[in-house]
Structure formats: C-alpha cells, structure tokens
Amino acid sequence: MADNQQAAGTGNPNQPQFALQRIYIKDLSFESPNAPLVFQEQWKPHVNLDLNTSHTKISDNQFEVVLSLTITAKLEEKVAYLIEVQQAGVFMVQGIEGPQLGQMLGAYCPTILFPYARETIDSVVNKGSYPGLMLAPVNFDAIYAQALQRQQQEAEAQVEEEKTH
C-alpha cells in the first residue's frame, strides 16, 4: 500500500506534483459590427490573433492560469468579427519552484488550455454564421523563452542606464 501511495505521488509531500483541477471560460465576447452587410462580400479575411497569458496564486499550491486570445477578422478595413476569450484553468502545483514553476505556469499550462480556447472560438465563429476558424497550434515554450529573453534585456538595459546616471 505504501508503495502505491509513493508511486502516485501522495506519499512524499516534497515530490513534484501537478494536476489540472478545472478548466473554464472566464470571459467570452463576440462582436459582428458590420453584419449583415459583411455577408454579401467575398470572404477573404485578414485574421489577426493577439495572445496573452497570466497567472494568479490562489493558495499555497493552487494557481489560476488565464489564456487570453483576441481575434479580429477584417475584410479590407471593415471588421467582420471580433472575438475575445479568456480560457482559464485551476492547476495544483506542488514541489516545483523558481524557473521550473515559471515555465510550468507560463508555457505548459497555456498549452493545456489552448485547445479548449480554439474549440470555443471555432464554435462561436460558426454560430455567428461565418466559416469555421481553426487556429494553428501555438508554441508556448518559444513564446515563454522570448518573454524571458526580453525581460532579461530590459533588466540589463536598466542596469546600464543606472550606471550612466
């Protein structure tokens, strides 16, 4: 019995543990400001995706991670539709700290949330009477690495600026 608890990660509180506890839509907005006239135009939209992630500590080992996506589809200068989705999840993370925790919350958790947000977006677009929109996969590890590099460069620039004053 003790071996089974150990294998499941419940026997040793210092052993790293991770569990998805809940996935939910925190916020959802759909606008089609130029309907129904936009339906009469040839459908060759320019689609823009803005993406952001954030996290909040809920308790000692629980975090809410929010993946925010804003999609704007335009036909020339006219907005066909605008969708804003905040796909969120509650994650239990224990025994993981420092850079590993940052990587977990900034890349791994958003990777889990993205397919749910993508499905929600596709469904809402279809309900708005537009052709489906299946977003391409996103490499959150690369986005997280770029953000870390940008933060490091900004910190170095600030140190250099302080040296010159």
One Martini backbone bead per residue (centre of mass of N, CA, C, O) as a GRO file, in nm:
protein
  165
    1MET     BB    1   0.058   0.062  -0.022
    2ALA     BB    2   0.296   0.259   0.003
    3ASP     BB    3   0.390   0.221  -0.291
    4ASN     BB    4   0.133   0.342  -0.423
    5GLN     BB    5   0.156   0.624  -0.298
    6GLN     BB    6   0.435   0.689  -0.408
    7ALA     BB    7   0.363   0.654  -0.712
    8ALA     BB    8   0.127   0.883  -0.691
    9GLY     BB    9   0.256   1.122  -0.492
   10THR     BB   10   0.133   1.100  -0.177
   11GLY     BB   11   0.380   1.024   0.020
   12ASN     BB   12   0.556   1.280  -0.093
   13PRO     BB   13   0.553   1.623  -0.047
   14ASN     BB   14   0.834   1.683  -0.220
   15GLN     BB   15   0.711   1.581  -0.462
   16PRO     BB   16   0.632   1.648  -0.761
   17GLN     BB   17   0.319   1.817  -0.850
   18PHE     BB   18   0.044   1.775  -1.095
   19ALA     BB   19  -0.289   1.933  -1.154
   20LEU     BB   20  -0.591   1.935  -1.300
   21GLN     BB   21  -0.900   2.086  -1.180
   22ARG     BB   22  -0.990   2.323  -1.397
   23ILE     BB   23  -1.200   2.427  -1.675
   24TYR     BB   24  -1.270   2.765  -1.807
   25ILE     BB   25  -1.471   3.037  -1.882
   26LYS     BB   26  -1.420   3.374  -1.800
   27ASP     BB   27  -1.440   3.505  -2.100
   28LEU     BB   28  -1.686   3.628  -2.356
   29SER     BB   29  -1.665   3.773  -2.695
   30PHE     BB   30  -1.894   3.886  -2.962
   31GLU     BB   31  -1.849   4.064  -3.276
   32SER     BB   32  -2.068   4.202  -3.560
   33PRO     BB   33  -2.074   4.516  -3.686
   34ASN     BB   34  -2.130   4.441  -4.024
   35ALA     BB   35  -2.386   4.308  -3.991
   36PRO     BB   36  -2.500   4.176  -4.294
   37LEU     BB   37  -2.311   4.306  -4.517
   38VAL     BB   38  -2.055   4.116  -4.497
   39PHE     BB   39  -2.199   3.862  -4.638
   40GLN     BB   40  -2.175   3.997  -4.941
   41GLU     BB   41  -1.884   3.939  -4.932
   42GLN     BB   42  -1.588   3.829  -4.996
   43TRP     BB   43  -1.416   3.559  -4.826
   44LYS     BB   44  -1.105   3.738  -4.732
   45PRO     BB   45  -0.957   3.745  -4.454
   46HIS     BB   46  -0.800   3.921  -4.196
   47VAL     BB   47  -0.622   3.759  -3.937
   48ASN     BB   48  -0.593   3.847  -3.589
   49LEU     BB   49  -0.366   3.752  -3.318
   50ASP     BB   50  -0.396   3.783  -2.969
   51LEU     BB   51  -0.171   3.696  -2.694
   52ASN     BB   52  -0.214   3.589  -2.344
   53THR     BB   53  -0.071   3.551  -2.012
   54SER     BB   54  -0.175   3.446  -1.676
   55HIS     BB   55  -0.124   3.447  -1.309
   56THR     BB   56  -0.265   3.312  -0.995
   57LYS     BB   57  -0.253   3.283  -0.662
   58ILE     BB   58  -0.467   3.100  -0.445
   59SER     BB   59  -0.261   2.905  -0.306
   60ASP     BB   60   0.003   2.727  -0.219
   61ASN     BB   61  -0.091   2.501  -0.478
   62GLN     BB   62  -0.267   2.721  -0.641
   63PHE     BB   63  -0.351   2.806  -0.989
   64GLU     BB   64  -0.437   3.060  -1.208
   65VAL     BB   65  -0.480   3.030  -1.560
   66VAL     BB   66  -0.472   3.275  -1.833
   67LEU     BB   67  -0.600   3.270  -2.164
   68SER     BB   68  -0.569   3.529  -2.403
   69LEU     BB   69  -0.789   3.601  -2.684
   70THR     BB   70  -0.767   3.797  -2.993
   71ILE     BB   71  -0.993   3.819  -3.271
   72THR     BB   72  -0.951   3.966  -3.600
   73ALA     BB   73  -1.178   4.010  -3.872
   74LYS     BB   74  -1.103   4.136  -4.202
   75LEU     BB   75  -1.243   4.339  -4.469
   76GLU     BB   76  -1.017   4.518  -4.505
   77GLU     BB   77  -1.154   4.768  -4.291
   78LYS     BB   78  -1.369   4.565  -4.205
   79VAL     BB   79  -1.528   4.430  -3.942
   80ALA     BB   80  -1.653   4.120  -3.901
   81TYR     BB   81  -1.491   4.011  -3.634
   82LEU     BB   82  -1.485   3.983  -3.264
   83ILE     BB   83  -1.278   3.798  -3.032
   84GLU     BB   84  -1.300   3.723  -2.675
   85VAL     BB   85  -1.087   3.506  -2.474
   86GLN     BB   86  -1.096   3.344  -2.143
   87GLN     BB   87  -0.899   3.080  -2.067
   88ALA     BB   88  -0.921   2.869  -1.781
   89GLY     BB   89  -0.726   2.741  -1.491
   90VAL     BB   90  -0.681   2.498  -1.237
   91PHE     BB   91  -0.371   2.439  -1.061
   92MET     BB   92  -0.170   2.192  -0.921
   93VAL     BB   93   0.137   2.293  -0.749
   94GLN     BB   94   0.407   2.084  -0.625
   95GLY     BB   95   0.753   2.106  -0.583
   96ILE     BB   96   0.765   2.372  -0.767
   97GLU     BB   97   1.022   2.608  -0.858
   98GLY     BB   98   1.097   2.881  -1.005
   99PRO     BB   99   1.165   2.831  -1.329
  100GLN     BB  100   0.976   2.585  -1.342
  101LEU     BB  101   0.719   2.736  -1.259
  102GLY     BB  102   0.722   2.943  -1.485
  103GLN     BB  103   0.705   2.734  -1.714
  104MET     BB  104   0.443   2.602  -1.626
  105LEU     BB  105   0.262   2.874  -1.625
  106GLY     BB  106   0.375   3.001  -1.916
  107ALA     BB  107   0.344   2.711  -2.100
  108TYR     BB  108   0.206   2.444  -2.014
  109CYS     BB  109  -0.080   2.545  -1.936
  110PRO     BB  110  -0.150   2.691  -2.206
  111THR     BB  111  -0.131   2.430  -2.372
  112ILE     BB  112  -0.382   2.305  -2.239
  113LEU     BB  113  -0.591   2.548  -2.302
  114PHE     BB  114  -0.594   2.599  -2.613
  115PRO     BB  115  -0.797   2.386  -2.730
  116TYR     BB  116  -1.042   2.511  -2.586
  117ALA     BB  117  -1.027   2.791  -2.718
  118ARG     BB  118  -1.037   2.696  -3.012
  119GLU     BB  119  -1.318   2.563  -2.994
  120THR     BB  120  -1.475   2.811  -2.904
  121ILE     BB  121  -1.411   2.989  -3.146
  122ASP     BB  122  -1.526   2.809  -3.367
  123SER     BB  123  -1.817   2.799  -3.254
  124VAL     BB  124  -1.876   3.106  -3.254
  125VAL     BB  125  -1.828   3.158  -3.552
  126ASN     BB  126  -2.051   2.968  -3.651
  127LYS     BB  127  -2.284   3.117  -3.491
  128GLY     BB  128  -2.215   3.386  -3.672
  129SER     BB  129  -2.203   3.275  -3.983
  130TYR     BB  130  -1.915   3.167  -4.021
  131PRO     BB  131  -1.646   3.038  -4.105
  132GLY     BB  132  -1.436   2.846  -3.983
  133LEU     BB  133  -1.183   2.863  -3.702
  134MET     BB  134  -0.862   2.712  -3.705
  135LEU     BB  135  -0.617   2.735  -3.511
  136ALA     BB  136  -0.302   2.725  -3.482
  137PRO     BB  137  -0.058   2.617  -3.329
  138VAL     BB  138   0.121   2.689  -3.020
  139ASN     BB  139   0.445   2.796  -2.895
  140PHE     BB  140   0.488   2.849  -2.563
  141ASP     BB  141   0.788   2.805  -2.518
  142ALA     BB  142   0.886   3.027  -2.713
  143ILE     BB  143   0.732   3.263  -2.588
  144TYR     BB  144   0.858   3.238  -2.307
  145ALA     BB  145   1.155   3.272  -2.395
  146GLN     BB  146   1.116   3.556  -2.517
  147ALA     BB  147   1.020   3.693  -2.257
  148LEU     BB  148   1.274   3.638  -2.092
  149GLN     BB  149   1.470   3.782  -2.282
  150ARG     BB  150   1.334   4.060  -2.267
  151GLN     BB  151   1.363   4.097  -1.960
  152GLN     BB  152   1.671   4.078  -1.956
  153GLN     BB  153   1.727   4.319  -2.146
  154GLU     BB  154   1.579   4.531  -1.972
  155ALA     BB  155   1.753   4.493  -1.719
  156GLU     BB  156   2.025   4.561  -1.853
  157ALA     BB  157   1.944   4.847  -1.950
  158GLN     BB  158   1.887   4.958  -1.666
  159VAL     BB  159   2.169   4.920  -1.552
  160GLU     BB  160   2.312   5.099  -1.762
  161GLU     BB  161   2.151   5.357  -1.698
  162GLU     BB  162   2.241   5.376  -1.397
  163LYS     BB  163   2.548   5.407  -1.460
  164THR     BB  164   2.516   5.690  -1.625
  165HIS     BB  165   2.383   5.852  -1.359
   0.00000   0.00000   0.00000
